[in-house]
Amino acid sequence: MSGNILEKVIDRTRLFLDEMPKSVRKKKGQFFTSLETAKYMAGMFDLSILPDEVKILDPGTGSGILSAAVIDRLSQEGRTNAIDLTCYETDPEIKPLLEESLALMKEMSPIPLKYELITDDYILTQQHDFEEDLLASSHPAKYDLIIANPPYLKVLRDDAAAIAMPTVVHGAPNLYFLFASMSLFNLKADAEMVYIIPRSWTSGLYFQYFRKYLLTHGKLTHIHLFVSRDKVFKEEQVLQETMIIKVKKTDVLPDSVLVTSSQSNSDFNDITELMVSYSSVVAGKDLYVFLPTSEDEMNVIRNIHRYHHTLPDEGLRMRTGIVVDFRQWEELRKEPGEHIIPLFYSQHIRNGRVHHNPSGKEYDWMVDEKPGLIQRNKNYVFCKRFTAKEERRRLQCGVYLSEDFPEYAMIGTQNKINYVDRTDGSDMDIPTAYGVYTLLNSTLFDMYYRVLNGSTQVNSTEINSIPVPPSDKIRQMGKTLIESGDLSTENCDRIMAEVAYGQNG
């Protein structure tokens, strides 16, 4: 009978969903886990060593779907003699449904079950323990298993939850990583937690403190990826790059991480598996998390990581275009003229070069009056910041040469492009510009960036963190590319292999 607990909770949840508008739940960051995903998440735990009474935490319980999934599994496998379940849920509208679910679990579980439903805020009730201030309790609660589908909700820096956890907040906070951090704190030593969360935390500056906390105090042991982002919360119609992680609270580095993937949340019977060395998944001083799903992607990571210097180490840096056109209408112009300079958009990047032919935008020019909006006319490599999900390449670049626009001392770059410049402000020589283009236009770099970042935005901070060959090899690649006259990806791949990543590279 225990196997029906989850299905009964799911049935009751569907009735709730029919009555509660999705727009209301979206404002709370509230999205419910499917039956298949809940079963899979509960199945990720290693239950080989559990105490006689297992303590479980579900910090964002909702209707009780994940709790029910864990109790079903424990009941079926008979790994423990008693269950002590703690649930946190602050939403008064779902509380009656959750209370029904908990009563049902207690009634149907063949293993004695006691539970506690806490309606206070999960973060705020434990903030003193987490930050270890004078109000911290001497015995904060610790658990054997923690499972969660936390709220996905951005909050302001002055939100009470963000203020409560300064250790993990850097930039724009989101409730999901605050929940995950607190849950890791709540784990017993060598215990495991399973979370379904957005993929956004794996790279970038905003999540730097969270990654440091999570990957210092815990270690990733299993990552599950969804190939189709629109089917993870299928009934909720959520477009979200989502993943499931299993984290063990330990200081010991595992040799490898299991990376699995499925098309959606309904086809867990068709899963691909890859054992990846831990050093290939968690790498770099910023502890970026790489998510390879094939041996080809593993080889890409190995190749890139043969070098240890980055573009800034070699005197180069990718920056973001300056002009936010919809905020600077007064500076924009439709035609050239006196004290008017060209404004470059991503549409001006074509076939490996940058030309100022019509972009399709209304304004291709701007006045040169505000120093903060303009930059010197010198050699750059431009790169589109945004591409469509279905496009073959994420990195789409072009070489910009100042000699093509000799009549201008200054130019403008629109905010939807990135550009590579020298860190000391000097002019980048032409072979180096073509060498940087060779790197960014290669299949190797494009694949690496896709493994690093699942979004369609090219983040300059992440590009600046990628290991690159030394500057002399970058320049040599550029000279070879110029001599060939062929800016294609295939030719860039050939030159990269020969000069930087070949057997003698």
C-alpha positions in Angstrom: 0.0 0.0 0.0 2.9 2.3 0.7 3.6 2.7 -3.1 0.4 4.6 -3.4 1.4 7.5 -1.1 3.1 9.5 -3.8 0.3 9.0 -6.3 -2.3 10.1 -3.8 -0.4 13.2 -3.0 0.1 14.0 -6.7 -3.7 13.6 -7.3 -4.5 16.0 -4.5 -1.9 18.4 -5.9 -3.4 18.4 -9.3 -6.7 19.5 -7.8 -5.0 22.3 -6.1 -3.2 23.4 -9.3 -6.6 23.5 -11.1 -7.9 26.0 -8.6 -4.7 28.2 -8.1 -3.7 30.4 -11.1 -0.1 29.8 -12.3 0.5 33.6 -12.3 -0.1 33.6 -8.5 2.3 30.7 -7.9 4.9 32.2 -10.2 5.1 35.4 -8.0 6.0 33.1 -5.1 8.5 31.1 -7.2 6.3 28.0 -6.6 6.5 25.2 -9.1 5.5 21.7 -8.3 7.5 18.5 -8.9 6.2 15.9 -11.2 5.6 12.3 -10.1 8.4 11.0 -12.3 10.9 13.6 -11.1 10.0 13.0 -7.4 10.6 9.3 -7.8 13.9 9.8 -9.5 15.1 12.3 -6.9 14.2 10.0 -4.1 16.0 7.2 -5.9 19.3 9.1 -6.0 20.0 8.7 -2.2 22.4 6.1 -1.1 20.5 4.3 1.6 23.1 1.7 2.5 23.9 3.4 5.8 21.0 4.8 7.8 20.3 5.0 11.5 17.4 3.1 13.1 15.4 6.4 13.0 16.1 8.4 9.9 15.7 12.2 10.1 14.4 13.8 6.9 14.1 17.5 6.0 12.0 19.0 3.2 12.6 22.7 3.5 10.1 23.9 0.8 7.5 21.2 1.1 4.7 22.6 -0.9 2.1 19.8 -1.1 4.4 17.1 0.2 5.3 15.5 -3.1 9.1 15.0 -2.4 8.5 13.9 1.2 6.0 11.3 -0.1 8.5 10.1 -2.7 11.2 9.5 0.0 8.8 7.8 2.4 7.6 5.5 -0.4 11.2 4.5 -1.2 12.1 3.9 2.5 8.9 1.9 3.0 9.6 -0.3 -0.1 13.3 -0.9 0.8 12.8 -1.3 4.6 16.1 0.4 5.4 15.1 1.9 8.7 12.8 1.3 11.7 11.4 4.8 12.1 11.0 8.1 10.2 11.2 11.6 11.6 10.1 14.1 9.0 10.5 17.9 9.3 8.7 20.1 6.8 8.8 23.9 6.2 6.1 25.7 4.4 5.0 29.3 4.8 2.2 29.5 2.1 -1.1 29.6 4.0 -3.0 28.6 0.9 -1.3 25.3 0.5 -1.1 24.5 4.2 -4.4 22.6 4.3 -3.4 20.4 1.4 0.0 19.7 3.0 -1.6 18.8 6.3 -3.8 16.3 4.5 -0.7 14.9 2.7 1.3 14.5 6.0 -1.6 12.8 7.7 -1.9 10.5 4.7 1.8 9.6 4.9 1.6 8.8 8.6 -1.5 6.6 8.0 -0.1 4.7 5.0 3.5 4.3 5.8 4.4 0.8 7.1 7.3 2.3 9.0 6.4 4.4 12.1 6.3 8.0 11.0 6.3 11.2 13.0 6.3 14.6 11.5 6.6 18.3 12.3 5.2 21.0 10.0 6.9 24.4 10.6 5.2 27.4 9.1 7.9 29.9 10.0 10.4 31.0 7.3 13.1 28.3 6.8 15.9 30.8 6.3 15.1 33.2 9.0 14.5 30.6 11.7 18.1 29.4 11.4 20.0 32.5 10.3 21.8 32.8 13.6 23.0 29.2 13.5 24.2 29.5 9.9 26.2 32.7 10.5 27.2 31.6 14.1 26.4 34.8 15.9 25.6 35.3 19.6 22.0 34.1 19.2 23.0 30.7 17.6 21.7 27.6 19.3 24.2 25.1 20.6 22.5 22.2 18.9 21.2 23.2 15.4 19.0 20.6 13.8 20.9 18.1 11.6 19.4 15.5 9.1 20.2 12.2 7.4 18.4 13.0 4.2 17.3 16.4 2.7 15.3 16.7 -0.4 13.9 19.9 -2.0 12.4 21.7 -4.8 13.1 25.2 -3.4 11.4 28.5 -4.5 12.9 29.9 -7.6 12.6 33.6 -6.8 15.0 36.6 -7.2 15.0 38.8 -4.1 16.5 42.2 -3.4 19.8 42.6 -1.6 17.9 44.1 1.3 15.5 41.2 1.5 15.5 39.6 5.0 16.6 36.2 3.6 19.5 37.8 1.8 20.6 39.8 4.8 20.4 36.7 6.9 23.0 34.8 4.8 25.8 37.3 3.7 28.3 34.4 3.5 26.7 33.1 0.3 25.3 36.3 -1.2 27.2 38.2 -4.0 25.3 40.2 -6.5 21.7 39.3 -7.2 20.4 36.8 -4.6 17.9 34.0 -5.4 15.9 32.0 -2.8 16.9 28.7 -4.4 20.6 29.0 -3.5 19.9 30.4 0.0 17.8 27.3 0.6 20.5 25.0 -0.8 23.2 26.6 1.4 21.1 26.3 4.5 20.2 22.7 3.7 23.9 21.8 3.4 24.4 23.4 6.8 21.5 21.2 8.1 23.1 18.0 6.9 24.8 15.6 9.2 28.4 14.7 8.3 28.6 12.3 5.3 24.8 12.7 4.7 23.3 13.6 1.4 20.9 16.1 0.0 19.1 16.1 -3.4 17.9 19.4 -4.9 16.2 20.3 -8.2 17.4 23.8 -9.0 18.1 26.1 -12.0 21.4 25.7 -13.8 22.4 29.3 -13.4 24.6 28.8 -10.3 27.2 26.7 -12.1 29.1 29.8 -13.4 29.2 33.6 -13.3 30.1 36.1 -10.7 26.7 36.4 -8.9 26.9 32.8 -7.6 30.6 32.8 -6.7 30.1 32.9 -2.9 27.4 30.2 -3.1 29.6 27.9 -5.2 32.5 28.4 -2.7 30.3 27.5 0.2 28.6 24.5 -1.5 31.7 23.0 -2.9 33.9 23.6 0.1 31.5 22.1 2.7 30.0 19.5 0.3 30.9 17.6 -2.8 28.8 16.9 -5.9 28.4 13.1 -6.4 25.6 13.0 -9.0 24.3 15.6 -11.5 21.2 15.0 -13.6 20.6 17.2 -16.6 17.4 17.7 -18.7 18.1 18.0 -22.4 14.7 19.7 -23.1 14.3 22.7 -20.8 10.6 23.2 -21.6 9.6 19.8 -20.3 11.0 19.7 -16.8 8.0 21.3 -15.2 5.7 20.2 -18.1 2.4 20.8 -16.4 3.6 24.1 -15.1 4.8 25.4 -18.6 8.0 26.7 -17.2 11.0 27.5 -19.5 13.9 27.0 -17.1 17.4 25.5 -17.5 17.0 23.0 -14.6 19.1 20.3 -13.1 19.1 17.9 -10.2 22.1 17.6 -7.9 23.1 15.2 -5.1 25.6 16.7 -2.7 27.4 14.8 0.1 28.5 16.7 3.1 32.2 15.9 3.2 35.7 17.4 2.9 36.9 14.4 0.9 37.1 14.9 -2.9 35.5 12.1 -4.8 37.4 10.7 -7.7 34.4 11.1 -10.1 30.9 12.5 -10.5 28.0 10.6 -12.1 26.5 12.9 -14.8 23.2 11.6 -16.2 20.8 13.2 -18.6 17.3 12.6 -19.9 15.1 14.4 -22.5 12.5 15.5 -19.9 10.9 14.7 -16.6 8.8 11.9 -18.0 11.4 9.7 -19.7 13.8 8.7 -16.8 13.8 5.2 -18.3 15.9 6.5 -21.2 18.9 7.9 -19.3 22.5 8.4 -20.6 25.2 8.0 -18.0 28.8 9.4 -17.9 31.3 9.0 -15.1 33.4 12.2 -15.1 36.5 13.0 -13.0 35.7 15.5 -10.3 38.5 17.8 -11.4 36.8 18.0 -14.8 33.4 19.0 -13.3 34.6 21.5 -10.6 37.5 23.6 -11.9 39.2 26.9 -11.8 39.7 29.4 -9.0 36.1 30.5 -9.2 34.9 26.8 -8.9 32.9 26.8 -12.1 30.9 23.6 -12.6 31.1 22.0 -16.0 28.4 19.7 -17.2 29.6 17.4 -20.0 27.2 14.8 -21.3 29.4 12.9 -23.7 33.0 11.8 -24.2 33.5 14.4 -26.9 32.6 17.1 -24.4 35.0 15.5 -21.9 37.8 15.7 -24.4 37.0 19.4 -25.0 37.5 20.1 -21.3 40.7 18.1 -21.1 42.1 20.0 -24.1 41.2 23.5 -22.8 42.6 22.7 -19.4 46.0 21.9 -20.8 46.7 25.6 -20.4 46.3 27.6 -17.2 46.5 31.2 -18.2 43.5 33.3 -19.2 43.0 36.2 -21.6 43.6 38.7 -18.8 46.8 36.8 -17.9 47.9 37.4 -21.4 47.1 41.1 -21.4 43.7 40.8 -23.1 40.1 41.1 -21.7 36.6 40.7 -23.0 34.4 43.6 -22.0 30.7 44.5 -22.6 29.6 47.1 -25.2 28.9 50.5 -23.6 25.8 52.0 -25.3 22.4 50.9 -24.0 20.5 52.3 -27.0 17.0 52.4 -25.6 18.3 54.6 -22.7 20.3 56.9 -24.9 17.9 58.0 -27.6 19.2 61.6 -27.5 22.7 60.5 -28.6 21.5 58.3 -31.5 21.4 59.4 -35.1 20.1 58.0 -38.4 22.8 59.5 -40.7 26.5 60.4 -40.5 27.6 64.0 -40.0 29.9 66.3 -38.0 30.7 65.0 -34.5 28.8 61.8 -35.4 30.5 58.4 -35.1 29.5 54.8 -36.1 27.6 52.8 -33.6 28.2 49.0 -33.9 25.5 46.4 -33.2 25.8 42.6 -33.3 24.2 42.7 -36.7 27.4 44.3 -38.0 29.3 41.1 -37.3 29.2 39.0 -40.5 31.4 36.2 -41.8 34.2 36.8 -39.4 34.6 40.6 -39.9 32.9 43.7 -38.7 31.5 46.1 -41.3 29.3 49.2 -40.7 26.8 48.4 -43.4 23.1 48.8 -42.6 22.2 46.8 -39.5 18.5 46.9 -39.9 18.3 49.1 -36.8 16.8 52.6 -37.1 20.0 54.3 -35.7 23.5 53.2 -36.8 25.2 56.4 -35.7 25.7 58.4 -32.5 27.1 61.8 -31.4 30.6 61.8 -29.9 29.8 64.3 -27.0 29.7 62.0 -24.0 33.1 60.4 -23.1 31.5 57.7 -21.0 29.6 56.3 -24.1 32.4 56.2 -26.6 35.7 54.4 -27.1 38.8 54.7 -29.1 38.8 53.5 -32.7 41.4 50.6 -32.5 41.5 46.9 -33.2 39.0 44.7 -31.4 37.3 41.3 -31.7 33.6 41.7 -31.4 31.4 38.9 -30.1 27.6 38.7 -30.0 26.2 38.6 -26.4 22.9 36.9 -27.3 22.1 34.1 -29.7 19.0 32.0 -30.2 18.8 28.6 -28.4 18.6 26.7 -31.7 21.6 28.4 -33.3 24.5 26.1 -34.1 27.1 28.3 -32.4 27.0 30.2 -29.2 30.2 32.2 -29.9 29.7 34.3 -33.0 32.6 36.7 -33.5 34.2 39.1 -36.0 37.5 41.0 -36.3 37.2 44.8 -36.1 40.1 46.7 -37.6 40.5 50.5 -37.0 42.1 50.9 -40.5 38.7 50.2 -42.0 37.4 53.4 -40.5 40.3 55.8 -40.7 38.1 59.0 -40.6 37.0 58.3 -37.0 39.0 58.7 -33.8 36.1 57.2 -31.7 33.3 54.6 -32.1 30.4 53.3 -30.1 29.5 49.7 -29.2 26.0 48.7 -28.4 25.4 46.8 -25.2 24.4 43.5 -26.9 28.0 42.9 -28.1 31.1 42.0 -26.2 34.6 43.1 -27.4 38.1 41.9 -26.7 40.6 44.7 -26.0 44.1 45.0 -24.4 44.0 45.4 -20.6 46.5 48.3 -20.7 44.5 50.3 -23.2 47.0 50.0 -26.0 46.1 49.0 -29.5 45.9 45.2 -30.1 48.1 44.3 -33.1 46.3 42.7 -36.1 47.8 39.2 -35.8 46.7 39.1 -32.1 43.2 40.2 -33.1 43.0 37.4 -35.6 44.5 35.0 -33.1 41.8 35.8 -30.6 39.2 35.4 -33.3 40.7 31.9 -34.1 40.2 30.9 -30.5 36.6 32.1 -30.1 35.5 31.0 -33.6 36.8 27.4 -33.0 34.6 24.4 -32.4 36.7 23.7 -29.3 35.9 27.0 -27.6 32.3 27.0 -28.6 31.8 23.5 -27.2 33.6 24.4 -24.0 31.5 27.5 -23.5 28.3 25.5 -24.0 29.4 22.9 -21.4 30.3 25.8 -19.0 27.1 27.9 -19.6 23.8 26.5 -20.7 22.2 29.9 -21.4 22.1 31.8 -24.7 24.0 34.8 -23.3 27.8 35.1 -23.7 29.1 36.3 -20.4 32.4 38.3 -20.6 33.4 37.2 -17.0 33.2 33.6 -18.0 35.1 34.1 -21.3 37.8 35.8 -19.3 38.0 32.7 -17.0 38.7 30.2 -19.9 42.3 28.9 -20.1 44.0 30.0 -23.3 47.3 29.4 -25.0 50.1 31.9 -24.4 50.1 35.2 -26.3 52.9 34.1 -28.7 50.8 31.2 -29.8 47.7 33.4 -30.1 49.6 35.7 -32.3 51.0 32.8 -34.4 47.5 31.5 -34.9 46.4 34.9 -36.1 49.3 35.2 -38.6 48.5 31.7 -40.0 44.8 32.7 -40.3 45.6 35.9 -42.1 47.9 34.1 -44.6 45.3 31.5 -45.3 42.6 34.1 -46.0 40.0 31.6 -44.7 38.0 32.7 -41.6 35.8 29.6 -41.5 35.4 27.6 -38.3 36.9 24.6 -40.0 40.1 26.5 -40.8 40.2 27.9 -37.2 39.9 24.4 -35.9 42.8 23.2 -38.1 45.0 26.1 -37.0 44.2 25.6 -33.4 45.0 21.9 -33.6 48.3 22.6 -35.3 49.6 25.6 -33.3 48.0 25.3 -29.9 46.4 22.0 -29.2 48.3 19.6 -31.5 50.7 16.9 -30.3 53.5 19.4 -30.2 51.3 22.2 -28.7 
